[in-house]
């Protein structure tokens, strides 16, 4: 039985749908490969101890005090 114009169009559209679905599946696979390594890069989060924070705070206060003293207007 020969295909009518409508039947041929339907078959062509079905082939196109299949190609699009395969392309989408491939792109999703690529996206997944790019996302997974970044999420689990193996680096452990670095933590700062209370003593370390205190040293940094004291050093910053000292620097700001020195800056304020150097720029203090003379009377």
PQR file of N, CA, C, O and H, with PARSE charges and radii, in Angstrom:
ATOM      1  N   UNK A   1       0.851  -1.175   0.000 -0.4000 1.5000
ATOM      2  CA  UNK A   1       0.000   0.000   0.000 -0.0000 2.0000
ATOM      3  C   UNK A   1       0.895   1.236   0.000  0.5500 1.7000
ATOM      4  O   UNK A   1       1.697   1.406   0.918 -0.5500 1.4000
ATOM      5  N   UNK A   2       0.779   2.094  -0.996 -0.4000 1.5000
ATOM      6  CA  UNK A   2       1.613   3.285  -1.068 -0.0000 2.0000
ATOM      7  C   UNK A   2       1.206   4.306  -0.011  0.5500 1.7000
ATOM      8  O   UNK A   2       0.037   4.424   0.358 -0.5500 1.4000
ATOM      9  H   UNK A   2       0.127   1.956  -1.742  0.4000 1.0000
ATOM     10  N   UNK A   3       2.219   5.042   0.465 -0.4000 1.5000
ATOM     11  CA  UNK A   3       1.959   6.061   1.484 -0.0000 2.0000
ATOM     12  C   UNK A   3       1.357   7.301   0.842  0.5500 1.7000
ATOM     13  O   UNK A   3       1.745   7.724  -0.246 -0.5500 1.4000
ATOM     14  H   UNK A   3       3.168   4.947   0.165  0.4000 1.0000
ATOM     15  N   UNK A   4       0.410   7.856   1.548 -0.4000 1.5000
ATOM     16  CA  UNK A   4      -0.142   9.126   1.094 -0.0000 2.0000
ATOM     17  C   UNK A   4       0.772  10.242   1.582  0.5500 1.7000
ATOM     18  O   UNK A   4       1.682  10.003   2.376 -0.5500 1.4000
ATOM     19  H   UNK A   4       0.094   7.512   2.433  0.4000 1.0000
ATOM     20  N   UNK A   5       0.537  11.426   1.119 -0.4000 1.5000
ATOM     21  CA  UNK A   5       1.345  12.563   1.549 -0.0000 2.0000
ATOM     22  C   UNK A   5       1.281  12.775   3.050  0.5500 1.7000
ATOM     23  O   UNK A   5       2.283  13.131   3.671 -0.5500 1.4000
ATOM     24  H   UNK A   5      -0.202  11.620   0.474  0.4000 1.0000
ATOM     25  N   UNK A   6       0.125  12.561   3.632 -0.4000 1.5000
ATOM     26  CA  UNK A   6      -0.058  12.739   5.076 -0.0000 2.0000
ATOM     27  C   UNK A   6       0.709  11.661   5.830  0.5500 1.7000
ATOM     28  O   UNK A   6       1.385  11.954   6.816 -0.5500 1.4000
ATOM     29  H   UNK A   6      -0.689  12.272   3.128  0.4000 1.0000
ATOM     30  N   UNK A   7       0.608  10.414   5.372 -0.4000 1.5000
ATOM     31  CA  UNK A   7       1.316   9.322   6.040 -0.0000 2.0000
ATOM     32  C   UNK A   7       2.831   9.520   5.967  0.5500 1.7000
ATOM     33  O   UNK A   7       3.543   9.270   6.940 -0.5500 1.4000
ATOM     34  H   UNK A   7       0.059  10.176   4.570  0.4000 1.0000
ATOM     35  N   UNK A   8       3.310   9.963   4.830 -0.4000 1.5000
ATOM     36  CA  UNK A   8       4.747  10.211   4.684 -0.0000 2.0000
ATOM     37  C   UNK A   8       5.200  11.332   5.611  0.5500 1.7000
ATOM     38  O   UNK A   8       6.275  11.260   6.206 -0.5500 1.4000
ATOM     39  H   UNK A   8       2.732  10.167   4.040  0.4000 1.0000
ATOM     40  N   UNK A   9       4.381  12.358   5.730 -0.4000 1.5000
ATOM     41  CA  UNK A   9       4.712  13.478   6.624 -0.0000 2.0000
ATOM     42  C   UNK A   9       4.755  13.009   8.073  0.5500 1.7000
ATOM     43  O   UNK A   9       5.631  13.405   8.843 -0.5500 1.4000
ATOM     44  H   UNK A   9       3.507  12.416   5.247  0.4000 1.0000
ATOM     45  N   UNK A  10       3.788  12.153   8.435 -0.4000 1.5000
ATOM     46  CA  UNK A  10       3.760  11.621   9.807 -0.0000 2.0000
ATOM     47  C   UNK A  10       5.020  10.815  10.085  0.5500 1.7000
ATOM     48  O   UNK A  10       5.640  10.980  11.136 -0.5500 1.4000
ATOM     49  H   UNK A  10       3.077  11.831   7.810  0.4000 1.0000
ATOM     50  N   UNK A  11       5.403   9.950   9.164 -0.4000 1.5000
ATOM     51  CA  UNK A  11       6.609   9.133   9.363 -0.0000 2.0000
ATOM     52  C   UNK A  11       7.853  10.019   9.481  0.5500 1.7000
ATOM     53  O   UNK A  11       8.709   9.778  10.333 -0.5500 1.4000
ATOM     54  H   UNK A  11       4.899   9.815   8.310  0.4000 1.0000
ATOM     55  N   UNK A  12       7.952  11.029   8.639 -0.4000 1.5000
ATOM     56  CA  UNK A  12       9.106  11.929   8.696 -0.0000 2.0000
ATOM     57  C   UNK A  12       9.157  12.676  10.026  0.5500 1.7000
ATOM     58  O   UNK A  12      10.226  12.832  10.615 -0.5500 1.4000
ATOM     59  H   UNK A  12       7.257  11.224   7.947  0.4000 1.0000
ATOM     60  N   UNK A  13       8.000  13.135  10.495 -0.4000 1.5000
ATOM     61  CA  UNK A  13       7.945  13.824  11.791 -0.0000 2.0000
ATOM     62  C   UNK A  13       8.313  12.877  12.933  0.5500 1.7000
ATOM     63  O   UNK A  13       8.987  13.281  13.881 -0.5500 1.4000
ATOM     64  H   UNK A  13       7.131  13.008  10.016  0.4000 1.0000
ATOM     65  N   UNK A  14       7.873  11.614  12.849 -0.4000 1.5000
ATOM     66  CA  UNK A  14       8.217  10.648  13.889 -0.0000 2.0000
ATOM     67  C   UNK A  14       9.722  10.390  13.905  0.5500 1.7000
ATOM     68  O   UNK A  14      10.308  10.245  14.978 -0.5500 1.4000
ATOM     69  H   UNK A  14       7.326  11.285  12.080  0.4000 1.0000
ATOM     70  N   UNK A  15      10.352  10.332  12.736 -0.4000 1.5000
ATOM     71  CA  UNK A  15      11.807  10.163  12.681 -0.0000 2.0000
ATOM     72  C   UNK A  15      12.500  11.389  13.280  0.5500 1.7000
ATOM     73  O   UNK A  15      13.496  11.261  13.992 -0.5500 1.4000
ATOM     74  H   UNK A  15       9.875  10.450  11.865  0.4000 1.0000
ATOM     75  N   UNK A  16      11.969  12.563  12.988 -0.4000 1.5000
ATOM     76  CA  UNK A  16      12.547  13.796  13.525 -0.0000 2.0000
ATOM     77  C   UNK A  16      12.406  13.848  15.047  0.5500 1.7000
ATOM     78  O   UNK A  16      13.331  14.265  15.743 -0.5500 1.4000
ATOM     79  H   UNK A  16      11.160  12.666  12.409  0.4000 1.0000
ATOM     80  N   UNK A  17      11.254  13.428  15.560 -0.4000 1.5000
ATOM     81  CA  UNK A  17      11.043  13.380  17.012 -0.0000 2.0000
ATOM     82  C   UNK A  17      12.072  12.456  17.649  0.5500 1.7000
ATOM     83  O   UNK A  17      12.640  12.780  18.692 -0.5500 1.4000
ATOM     84  H   UNK A  17      10.503  13.089  14.995  0.4000 1.0000
ATOM     85  N   UNK A  18      12.312  11.317  17.031 -0.4000 1.5000
ATOM     86  CA  UNK A  18      13.293  10.369  17.573 -0.0000 2.0000
ATOM     87  C   UNK A  18      14.690  10.986  17.588  0.5500 1.7000
ATOM     88  O   UNK A  18      15.427  10.824  18.560 -0.5500 1.4000
ATOM     89  H   UNK A  18      11.851  11.054  16.184  0.4000 1.0000
ATOM     90  N   UNK A  19      15.063  11.701  16.507 -0.4000 1.5000
ATOM     91  CA  UNK A  19      16.387  12.348  16.464 -0.0000 2.0000
ATOM     92  C   UNK A  19      16.504  13.420  17.545  0.5500 1.7000
ATOM     93  O   UNK A  19      17.545  13.539  18.190 -0.5500 1.4000
ATOM     94  H   UNK A  19      14.464  11.833  15.717  0.4000 1.0000
ATOM     95  N   UNK A  20      15.448  14.194  17.744 -0.4000 1.5000
ATOM     96  CA  UNK A  20      15.461  15.246  18.767 -0.0000 2.0000
ATOM     97  C   UNK A  20      15.567  14.626  20.157  0.5500 1.7000
ATOM     98  O   UNK A  20      16.320  15.120  20.996 -0.5500 1.4000
ATOM     99  H   UNK A  20      14.601  14.097  17.220  0.4000 1.0000
ATOM    100  N   UNK A  21      14.830  13.559  20.409 -0.4000 1.5000
ATOM    101  CA  UNK A  21      14.902  12.901  21.716 -0.0000 2.0000
ATOM    102  C   UNK A  21      16.299  12.341  21.980  0.5500 1.7000
ATOM    103  O   UNK A  21      16.792  12.422  23.105 -0.5500 1.4000
ATOM    104  H   UNK A  21      14.218  13.157  19.727  0.4000 1.0000
ATOM    105  N   UNK A  22      16.932  11.782  20.971 -0.4000 1.5000
ATOM    106  CA  UNK A  22      18.300  11.276  21.130 -0.0000 2.0000
ATOM    107  C   UNK A  22      19.270  12.421  21.408  0.5500 1.7000
ATOM    108  O   UNK A  22      20.176  12.282  22.229 -0.5500 1.4000
ATOM    109  H   UNK A  22      16.531  11.716  20.057  0.4000 1.0000
ATOM    110  N   UNK A  23      19.083  13.549  20.731 -0.4000 1.5000
ATOM    111  CA  UNK A  23      19.953  14.701  20.960 -0.0000 2.0000
ATOM    112  C   UNK A  23      19.779  15.238  22.373  0.5500 1.7000
ATOM    113  O   UNK A  23      20.757  15.600  23.026 -0.5500 1.4000
ATOM    114  H   UNK A  23      18.347  13.662  20.064  0.4000 1.0000
ATOM    115  N   UNK A  24      18.542  15.290  22.846 -0.4000 1.5000
ATOM    116  CA  UNK A  24      18.280  15.753  24.213 -0.0000 2.0000
ATOM    117  C   UNK A  24      18.932  14.813  25.219  0.5500 1.7000
ATOM    118  O   UNK A  24      19.548  15.271  26.181 -0.5500 1.4000
ATOM    119  H   UNK A  24      17.748  14.996  22.316  0.4000 1.0000
ATOM    120  N   UNK A  25      18.805  13.516  25.014 -0.4000 1.5000
ATOM    121  CA  UNK A  25      19.420  12.548  25.928 -0.0000 2.0000
ATOM    122  C   UNK A  25      20.932  12.712  25.958  0.5500 1.7000
ATOM    123  O   UNK A  25      21.541  12.628  27.024 -0.5500 1.4000
ATOM    124  H   UNK A  25      18.303  13.144  24.232  0.4000 1.0000
ATOM    125  N   UNK A  26      21.546  12.945  24.802 -0.4000 1.5000
ATOM    126  CA  UNK A  26      22.990  13.143  24.742 -0.0000 2.0000
ATOM    127  C   UNK A  26      23.400  14.415  25.480  0.5500 1.7000
ATOM    128  O   UNK A  26      24.382  14.411  26.223 -0.5500 1.4000
ATOM    129  H   UNK A  26      21.051  13.013  23.936  0.4000 1.0000
ATOM    130  N   UNK A  27      22.661  15.496  25.282 -0.4000 1.5000
ATOM    131  CA  UNK A  27      22.979  16.757  25.962 -0.0000 2.0000
ATOM    132  C   UNK A  27      22.813  16.631  27.472  0.5500 1.7000
ATOM    133  O   UNK A  27      23.607  17.190  28.229 -0.5500 1.4000
ATOM    134  H   UNK A  27      21.863  15.500  24.679  0.4000 1.0000
ATOM    135  N   UNK A  28      21.800  15.910  27.913 -0.4000 1.5000
ATOM    136  CA  UNK A  28      21.616  15.694  29.354 -0.0000 2.0000
ATOM    137  C   UNK A  28      22.781  14.901  29.929  0.5500 1.7000
ATOM    138  O   UNK A  28      23.233  15.172  31.041 -0.5500 1.4000
ATOM    139  H   UNK A  28      21.155  15.456  27.298  0.4000 1.0000
ATOM    140  N   UNK A  29      23.266  13.918  29.171 -0.4000 1.5000
ATOM    141  CA  UNK A  29      24.404  13.123  29.624 -0.0000 2.0000
ATOM    142  C   UNK A  29      25.647  14.009  29.741  0.5500 1.7000
ATOM    143  O   UNK A  29      26.401  13.897  30.707 -0.5500 1.4000
ATOM    144  H   UNK A  29      22.898  13.698  28.268  0.4000 1.0000
ATOM    145  N   UNK A  30      25.858  14.879  28.768 -0.4000 1.5000
ATOM    146  CA  UNK A  30      27.007  15.793  28.808 -0.0000 2.0000
ATOM    147  C   UNK A  30      26.894  16.724  29.998  0.5500 1.7000
ATOM    148  O   UNK A  30      27.874  16.943  30.710 -0.5500 1.4000
ATOM    149  H   UNK A  30      25.246  14.971  27.983  0.4000 1.0000
ATOM    150  N   UNK A  31      25.704  17.277  30.225 -0.4000 1.5000
ATOM    151  CA  UNK A  31      25.492  18.177  31.357 -0.0000 2.0000
ATOM    152  C   UNK A  31      25.769  17.465  32.676  0.5500 1.7000
ATOM    153  O   UNK A  31      26.396  18.036  33.568 -0.5500 1.4000
ATOM    154  H   UNK A  31      24.908  17.099  29.647  0.4000 1.0000
ATOM    155  N   UNK A  32      25.315  16.244  32.804 -0.4000 1.5000
ATOM    156  CA  UNK A  32      25.523  15.479  34.025 -0.0000 2.0000
ATOM    157  C   UNK A  32      27.008  15.233  34.270  0.5500 1.7000
ATOM    158  O   UNK A  32      27.464  15.288  35.412 -0.5500 1.4000
ATOM    159  H   UNK A  32      24.805  15.780  32.080  0.4000 1.0000
ATOM    160  N   UNK A  33      27.761  14.964  33.212 -0.4000 1.5000
ATOM    161  CA  UNK A  33      29.192  14.737  33.354 -0.0000 2.0000
ATOM    162  C   UNK A  33      29.908  16.009  33.789  0.5500 1.7000
ATOM    163  O   UNK A  33      30.905  15.938  34.508 -0.5500 1.4000
ATOM    164  H   UNK A  33      27.391  14.919  32.285  0.4000 1.0000
ATOM    165  N   UNK A  34      29.421  17.161  33.369 -0.4000 1.5000
ATOM    166  CA  UNK A  34      30.049  18.426  33.757 -0.0000 2.0000
ATOM    167  C   UNK A  34      29.705  18.815  35.182  0.5500 1.7000
ATOM    168  O   UNK A  34      30.527  19.421  35.869 -0.5500 1.4000
ATOM    169  H   UNK A  34      28.611  17.218  32.784  0.4000 1.0000
ATOM    170  N   UNK A  35      28.501  18.479  35.642 -0.4000 1.5000
ATOM    171  CA  UNK A  35      28.045  18.887  36.964 -0.0000 2.0000
ATOM    172  C   UNK A  35      28.642  18.014  38.055  0.5500 1.7000
ATOM    173  O   UNK A  35      29.050  18.532  39.094 -0.5500 1.4000
ATOM    174  H   UNK A  35      27.834  17.987  35.084  0.4000 1.0000
ATOM    175  N   UNK A  36      28.703  16.727  37.853 -0.4000 1.5000
ATOM    176  CA  UNK A  36      29.138  15.817  38.910 -0.0000 2.0000
ATOM    177  C   UNK A  36      30.573  16.049  39.379  0.5500 1.7000
ATOM    178  O   UNK A  36      30.790  16.089  40.590 -0.5500 1.4000
ATOM    179  H   UNK A  36      28.371  16.306  37.009  0.4000 1.0000
ATOM    180  N   UNK A  37      31.564  16.204  38.505 -0.4000 1.5000
ATOM    181  CA  UNK A  37      32.913  16.427  39.013 -0.0000 2.0000
ATOM    182  C   UNK A  37      33.043  17.716  39.819  0.5500 1.7000
ATOM    183  O   UNK A  37      33.805  17.759  40.785 -0.5500 1.4000
ATOM    184  H   UNK A  37      31.388  16.172  37.521  0.4000 1.0000
ATOM    185  N   UNK A  38      32.328  18.746  39.450 -0.4000 1.5000
ATOM    186  CA  UNK A  38      32.414  20.017  40.169 -0.0000 2.0000
ATOM    187  C   UNK A  38      31.806  19.896  41.559  0.5500 1.7000
ATOM    188  O   UNK A  38      32.289  20.518  42.506 -0.5500 1.4000
ATOM    189  H   UNK A  38      31.709  18.711  38.665  0.4000 1.0000
ATOM    190  N   UNK A  39      30.748  19.098  41.689 -0.4000 1.5000
ATOM    191  CA  UNK A  39      30.076  18.966  42.972 -0.0000 2.0000
ATOM    192  C   UNK A  39      30.924  18.180  43.967  0.5500 1.7000
ATOM    193  O   UNK A  39      30.891  18.471  45.163 -0.5500 1.4000
ATOM    194  H   UNK A  39      30.355  18.593  40.920  0.4000 1.0000
ATOM    195  N   UNK A  40      31.664  17.212  43.508 -0.4000 1.5000
ATOM    196  CA  UNK A  40      32.463  16.390  44.405 -0.0000 2.0000
ATOM    197  C   UNK A  40      33.935  16.514  44.079  0.5500 1.7000
ATOM    198  O   UNK A  40      34.570  15.536  43.681 -0.5500 1.4000
ATOM    199  H   UNK A  40      31.690  16.976  42.537  0.4000 1.0000
ATOM    200  N   UNK A  41      34.484  17.704  44.243 -0.4000 1.5000
ATOM    201  CA  UNK A  41      35.868  17.910  43.838 -0.0000 2.0000
ATOM    202  C   UNK A  41      36.878  17.333  44.834  0.5500 1.7000
ATOM    203  O   UNK A  41      38.084  17.408  44.599 -0.5500 1.4000
ATOM    204  H   UNK A  41      33.969  18.497  44.566  0.4000 1.0000
ATOM    205  N   UNK A  42      36.403  16.761  45.934 -0.4000 1.5000
ATOM    206  CA  UNK A  42      37.287  16.094  46.865 -0.0000 2.0000
ATOM    207  C   UNK A  42      37.976  17.016  47.860  0.5500 1.7000
ATOM    208  O   UNK A  42      38.692  16.539  48.741 -0.5500 1.4000
ATOM    209  H   UNK A  42      35.423  16.700  46.125  0.4000 1.0000
ATOM    210  N   UNK A  43      37.781  18.311  47.743 -0.4000 1.5000
ATOM    211  CA  UNK A  43      38.418  19.223  48.689 -0.0000 2.0000
ATOM    212  C   UNK A  43      37.566  19.345  49.941  0.5500 1.7000
ATOM    213  O   UNK A  43      36.342  19.465  49.873 -0.5500 1.4000
ATOM    214  H   UNK A  43      37.199  18.699  47.028  0.4000 1.0000
ATOM    215  N   UNK A  44      38.229  19.313  51.067 -0.4000 1.5000
ATOM    216  CA  UNK A  44      37.541  19.430  52.335 -0.0000 2.0000
ATOM    217  C   UNK A  44      37.431  20.917  52.686  0.5500 1.7000
ATOM    218  O   UNK A  44      38.361  21.689  52.452 -0.5500 1.4000
ATOM    219  H   UNK A  44      39.222  19.215  51.122  0.4000 1.0000
ATOM    220  N   UNK A  45      36.301  21.303  53.241 -0.4000 1.5000
ATOM    221  CA  UNK A  45      36.114  22.692  53.639 -0.0000 2.0000
ATOM    222  C   UNK A  45      37.106  23.036  54.753  0.5500 1.7000
ATOM    223  O   UNK A  45      37.248  22.302  55.731 -0.5500 1.4000
ATOM    224  H   UNK A  45      35.545  20.676  53.431  0.4000 1.0000
ATOM    225  N   UNK A  46      37.774  24.156  54.582 -0.4000 1.5000
ATOM    226  CA  UNK A  46      38.749  24.564  55.602 -0.0000 2.0000
ATOM    227  C   UNK A  46      38.032  25.323  56.706  0.5500 1.7000
ATOM    228  O   UNK A  46      37.172  26.162  56.440 -0.5500 1.4000
ATOM    229  H   UNK A  46      37.659  24.752  53.788  0.4000 1.0000
ATOM    230  N   UNK A  47      38.386  25.027  57.921 -0.4000 1.5000
ATOM    231  CA  UNK A  47      37.775  25.665  59.087 -0.0000 2.0000
ATOM    232  C   UNK A  47      38.832  26.501  59.796  0.5500 1.7000
ATOM    233  O   UNK A  47      40.005  26.135  59.853 -0.5500 1.4000
ATOM    234  H   UNK A  47      39.085  24.345  58.137  0.4000 1.0000
ATOM    235  N   UNK A  48      38.394  27.616  60.326 -0.4000 1.5000
ATOM    236  CA  UNK A  48      39.292  28.501  61.058 -0.0000 2.0000
ATOM    237  C   UNK A  48      38.980  28.359  62.537  0.5500 1.7000
ATOM    238  O   UNK A  48      37.824  28.462  62.948 -0.5500 1.4000
ATOM    239  H   UNK A  48      37.441  27.914  60.280  0.4000 1.0000
ATOM    240  N   UNK A  49      39.991  28.127  63.319 -0.4000 1.5000
ATOM    241  CA  UNK A  49      39.782  27.955  64.760 -0.0000 2.0000
ATOM    242  C   UNK A  49      39.471  29.311  65.397  0.5500 1.7000
ATOM    243  O   UNK A  49      39.687  30.365  64.799 -0.5500 1.4000
ATOM    244  H   UNK A  49      40.930  28.043  62.985  0.4000 1.0000
ATOM    245  N   UNK A  50      38.967  29.250  66.611 -0.4000 1.5000
ATOM    246  CA  UNK A  50      38.665  30.482  67.338 -0.0000 2.0000
ATOM    247  C   UNK A  50      39.940  31.281  67.573  0.5500 1.7000
ATOM    248  O   UNK A  50      39.927  32.508  67.487 -0.5500 1.4000
ATOM    249  H   UNK A  50      38.792  28.393  67.096  0.4000 1.0000
ATOM    250  N   UNK A  51      41.036  30.598  67.867 -0.4000 1.5000
ATOM    251  CA  UNK A  51      42.306  31.291  68.085 -0.0000 2.0000
ATOM    252  C   UNK A  51      42.782  31.962  66.794  0.5500 1.7000
ATOM    253  O   UNK A  51      43.311  33.074  66.826 -0.5500 1.4000
ATOM    254  H   UNK A  51      41.046  29.601  67.936  0.4000 1.0000
ATOM    255  N   UNK A  52      42.598  31.298  65.687 -0.4000 1.5000
ATOM    256  CA  UNK A  52      42.981  31.877  64.402 -0.0000 2.0000
ATOM    257  C   UNK A  52      42.161  33.114  64.077  0.5500 1.7000
ATOM    258  O   UNK A  52      42.694  34.124  63.619 -0.5500 1.4000
ATOM    259  H   UNK A  52      42.169  30.395  65.661  0.4000 1.0000
ATOM    260  N   UNK A  53      40.854  33.023  64.321 -0.4000 1.5000
ATOM    261  CA  UNK A  53      39.994  34.199  64.098 -0.0000 2.0000
ATOM    262  C   UNK A  53      40.407  35.346  64.997  0.5500 1.7000
ATOM    263  O   UNK A  53      40.416  36.500  64.569 -0.5500 1.4000
ATOM    264  H   UNK A  53      40.421  32.202  64.693  0.4000 1.0000
ATOM    265  N   UNK A  54      40.749  35.042  66.234 -0.4000 1.5000
ATOM    266  CA  UNK A  54      41.163  36.078  67.187 -0.0000 2.0000
ATOM    267  C   UNK A  54      42.455  36.751  66.722  0.5500 1.7000
ATOM    268  O   UNK A  54      42.572  37.974  66.795 -0.5500 1.4000
ATOM    269  H   UNK A  54      40.742  34.104  66.581  0.4000 1.0000
ATOM    270  N   UNK A  55      43.426  35.965  66.243 -0.4000 1.5000
ATOM    271  CA  UNK A  55      44.684  36.540  65.741 -0.0000 2.0000
ATOM    272  C   UNK A  55      44.442  37.454  64.545  0.5500 1.7000
ATOM    273  O   UNK A  55      45.025  38.533  64.444 -0.5500 1.4000
ATOM    274  H   UNK A  55      43.331  34.972  66.184  0.4000 1.0000
ATOM    275  N   UNK A  56      43.578  37.007  63.645 -0.4000 1.5000
ATOM    276  CA  UNK A  56      43.269  37.824  62.470 -0.0000 2.0000
ATOM    277  C   UNK A  56      42.573  39.115  62.894  0.5500 1.7000
ATOM    278  O   UNK A  56      42.885  40.187  62.374 -0.5500 1.4000
ATOM    279  H   UNK A  56      43.105  36.131  63.726  0.4000 1.0000
ATOM    280  N   UNK A  57      41.637  39.021  63.829 -0.4000 1.5000
ATOM    281  CA  UNK A  57      40.917  40.197  64.303 -0.0000 2.0000
ATOM    282  C   UNK A  57      41.866  41.193  64.973  0.5500 1.7000
ATOM    283  O   UNK A  57      41.794  42.397  64.727 -0.5500 1.4000
ATOM    284  H   UNK A  57      41.383  38.151  64.251  0.4000 1.0000
ATOM    285  N   UNK A  58      42.746  40.679  65.812 -0.4000 1.5000
ATOM    286  CA  UNK A  58      43.695  41.567  66.494 -0.0000 2.0000
ATOM    287  C   UNK A  58      44.644  42.235  65.497  0.5500 1.7000
ATOM    288  O   UNK A  58      44.956  43.416  65.644 -0.5500 1.4000
ATOM    289  H   UNK A  58      42.805  39.701  66.012  0.4000 1.0000
ATOM    290  N   UNK A  59      45.099  41.510  64.502 -0.4000 1.5000
ATOM    291  CA  UNK A  59      45.992  42.083  63.499 -0.0000 2.0000
ATOM    292  C   UNK A  59      45.269  43.161  62.694  0.5500 1.7000
ATOM    293  O   UNK A  59      45.850  44.203  62.392 -0.5500 1.4000
ATOM    294  H   UNK A  59      44.845  40.550  64.382  0.4000 1.0000
ATOM    295  N   UNK A  60      43.999  42.914  62.345 -0.4000 1.5000
ATOM    296  CA  UNK A  60      43.234  43.908  61.588 -0.0000 2.0000
ATOM    297  C   UNK A  60      43.017  45.165  62.423  0.5500 1.7000
ATOM    298  O   UNK A  60      43.137  46.280  61.914 -0.5500 1.4000
ATOM    299  H   UNK A  60      43.527  42.067  62.591  0.4000 1.0000
ATOM    300  N   UNK A  61      42.697  44.987  63.698 -0.4000 1.5000
ATOM    301  CA  UNK A  61      42.500  46.148  64.573 -0.0000 2.0000
ATOM    302  C   UNK A  61      43.791  46.951  64.695  0.5500 1.7000
ATOM    303  O   UNK A  61      43.768  48.181  64.706 -0.5500 1.4000
ATOM    304  H   UNK A  61      42.599  44.081  64.111  0.4000 1.0000
ATOM    305  N   UNK A  62      44.908  46.251  64.787 -0.4000 1.5000
ATOM    306  CA  UNK A  62      46.206  46.933  64.889 -0.0000 2.0000
ATOM    307  C   UNK A  62      46.492  47.730  63.616  0.5500 1.7000
ATOM    308  O   UNK A  62      46.945  48.872  63.686 -0.5500 1.4000
ATOM    309  H   UNK A  62      44.927  45.251  64.778  0.4000 1.0000
ATOM    310  N   UNK A  63      46.226  47.124  62.447 -0.4000 1.5000
ATOM    311  CA  UNK A  63      46.449  47.837  61.179 -0.0000 2.0000
ATOM    312  C   UNK A  63      45.561  49.071  61.076  0.5500 1.7000
ATOM    313  O   UNK A  63      46.031  50.137  60.678 -0.5500 1.4000
ATOM    314  H   UNK A  63      45.858  46.196  62.390  0.4000 1.0000
ATOM    315  N   UNK A  64      44.278  48.938  61.430 -0.4000 1.5000
ATOM    316  CA  UNK A  64      43.373  50.083  61.358 -0.0000 2.0000
ATOM    317  C   UNK A  64      43.784  51.169  62.347  0.5500 1.7000
ATOM    318  O   UNK A  64      43.709  52.355  62.024 -0.5500 1.4000
ATOM    319  H   UNK A  64      43.897  48.071  61.753  0.4000 1.0000
ATOM    320  N   UNK A  65      44.215  50.786  63.539 -0.4000 1.5000
ATOM    321  CA  UNK A  65      44.662  51.780  64.523 -0.0000 2.0000
ATOM    322  C   UNK A  65      45.876  52.533  63.993  0.5500 1.7000
ATOM    323  O   UNK A  65      45.963  53.751  64.148 -0.5500 1.4000
ATOM    324  H   UNK A  65      44.276  49.823  63.802  0.4000 1.0000
ATOM    325  N   UNK A  66      46.810  51.824  63.371 -0.4000 1.5000
ATOM    326  CA  UNK A  66      47.992  52.469  62.804 -0.0000 2.0000
ATOM    327  C   UNK A  66      47.595  53.410  61.671  0.5500 1.7000
ATOM    328  O   UNK A  66      48.155  54.500  61.551 -0.5500 1.4000
ATOM    329  H   UNK A  66      46.738  50.835  63.245  0.4000 1.0000
ATOM    330  N   UNK A  67      46.652  53.010  60.852 -0.4000 1.5000
ATOM    331  CA  UNK A  67      46.194  53.857  59.747 -0.0000 2.0000
ATOM    332  C   UNK A  67      45.519  55.106  60.273  0.5500 1.7000
ATOM    333  O   UNK A  67      45.759  56.204  59.770 -0.5500 1.4000
ATOM    334  H   UNK A  67      46.198  52.124  60.950  0.4000 1.0000
ATOM    335  N   UNK A  68      44.676  54.948  61.285 -0.4000 1.5000
ATOM    336  CA  UNK A  68      43.980  56.118  61.883 -0.0000 2.0000
ATOM    337  C   UNK A  68      44.995  57.047  62.542  0.5500 1.7000
ATOM    338  O   UNK A  68      44.867  58.268  62.455 -0.5500 1.4000
ATOM    339  H   UNK A  68      44.481  54.056  61.694  0.4000 1.0000
ATOM    340  N   UNK A  69      45.988  56.484  63.192 -0.4000 1.5000
ATOM    341  CA  UNK A  69      47.000  57.322  63.851 -0.0000 2.0000
ATOM    342  C   UNK A  69      47.830  58.085  62.814  0.5500 1.7000
ATOM    343  O   UNK A  69      48.223  59.227  63.053 -0.5500 1.4000
ATOM    344  H   UNK A  69      46.093  55.492  63.263  0.4000 1.0000
ATOM    345  N   UNK A  70      48.093  57.471  61.689 -0.4000 1.5000
ATOM    346  CA  UNK A  70      48.895  58.121  60.656 -0.0000 2.0000
ATOM    347  C   UNK A  70      48.117  59.222  59.934  0.5500 1.7000
ATOM    348  O   UNK A  70      48.720  60.178  59.448 -0.5500 1.4000
ATOM    349  H   UNK A  70      47.774  56.543  61.495  0.4000 1.0000
ATOM    350  N   UNK A  71      46.816  59.107  59.858 -0.4000 1.5000
ATOM    351  CA  UNK A  71      46.012  60.080  59.141 -0.0000 2.0000
ATOM    352  C   UNK A  71      45.281  61.023  60.085  0.5500 1.7000
ATOM    353  O   UNK A  71      44.433  61.797  59.640 -0.5500 1.4000
ATOM    354  H   UNK A  71      46.326  58.330  60.253  0.4000 1.0000
ATOM    355  N   UNK A  72      45.587  60.978  61.372 -0.4000 1.5000
ATOM    356  CA  UNK A  72      44.917  61.829  62.358 -0.0000 2.0000
ATOM    357  C   UNK A  72      45.307  63.277  62.090  0.5500 1.7000
ATOM    358  O   UNK A  72      46.489  63.589  61.942 -0.5500 1.4000
ATOM    359  H   UNK A  72      46.276  60.350  61.733  0.4000 1.0000
ATOM    360  N   UNK A  73      44.304  64.167  62.026 -0.4000 1.5000
ATOM    361  CA  UNK A  73      44.616  65.579  61.759 -0.0000 2.0000
ATOM    362  C   UNK A  73      45.378  66.206  62.945  0.5500 1.7000
ATOM    363  O   UNK A  73      45.079  65.940  64.109 -0.5500 1.4000
ATOM    364  H   UNK A  73      43.344  63.913  62.146  0.4000 1.0000
ATOM    365  N   UNK A  74      46.350  67.031  62.615 -0.4000 1.5000
ATOM    366  CA  UNK A  74      47.151  67.710  63.646 -0.0000 2.0000
ATOM    367  C   UNK A  74      46.386  68.932  64.129  0.5500 1.7000
ATOM    368  O   UNK A  74      45.786  69.640  63.320 -0.5500 1.4000
ATOM    369  H   UNK A  74      46.593  67.247  61.669  0.4000 1.0000
ATOM    370  N   UNK A  75      46.395  69.194  65.438 -0.4000 1.5000
ATOM    371  CA  UNK A  75      45.683  70.355  66.005 -0.0000 2.0000
ATOM    372  C   UNK A  75      46.643  71.432  66.372  0.5500 1.7000
ATOM    373  O   UNK A  75      46.233  72.484  66.863 -0.5500 1.4000
ATOM    374  H   UNK A  75      46.883  68.618  66.095  0.4000 1.0000
TER
END
